[in-house]
Amino acid sequence: MIRRIIMKIKTTATLLTEVDISEFEISFKIKLPEEYRNFMLEHNGGRPEKEWGFDFVETGNSNPTGSIICDFLAISTKYNSLQNAYRNLVESKEIPPGLLPIANDPGGNIIFLSVAKDDYGKVCFGNHELEDPETGYIVMSPIADSFIEFIDKCYECDE
């Protein structure tokens, strides 16, 4: 039997209510996937108490790679604001609308959650050093088909 270790999150922002999340969704004209919505109600972003990594295959490369979650972004007006990150990335045309930045890694890369119709709920890794030559957007690499699958793929790193 495999014993699953649960990622513990240190909350770093004011906790949210259903009204807060609804206002966020209305403001950005999006609908959050239920599992991510629940995560935000419980934590509103935050920092993993221990170092947690995840593996994926980067687009354009067949070799597996990985990264570490530094922080989950919060719906907030302060540091690590999901709203500010989303606005800045869309306005600078680094990402298309519909990709929410939900976390970052120590190297400045971003983990995104899709709220777009075609790939709703999928989680991907955005390498800020790679640009798609056709669109100019940050290159995205798939990680998981849902937020909960992403969390389930994460593992505690050895110290």
RASULHU-V41340 format. One line per field, one symbol per residue. phi: phi as a letter, one per 20 degrees, with the letter a starting at -180 (. if undefined). burial: I if it has 16 or more other C-alpha atoms within 10 Angstrom, else O. A space follows every 10 residues. Layout:
BEGIN
phi = ???
burial = ???
END
This chain:
BEGIN
phi = .eeeeefede fdcffddgfg ffffffgdlc cfggffgfgf ffclmocgfc eddbdadfgn beefbbbcee befdeaddgm ffffffgfff felebfgode fdbcdfenec eddedegfcg nfdcddefed cffednfgfd cfdbebfffg ffffcfffe
burial = OOOOOOIOIO IIIOIIOOOO IOOIOOOOOO IIIOOIIOOI IOIIIIIIOI IIIIOIOIOO OOOOOOIIII IIIIIIOOOI IIIIIIIOII OOOIIIIIII IIIIIOOOII IIIIIIOOOI IIIIIIIOOO IOOOOOIIII IIIIIIIIOI OOOIIOOOO
END
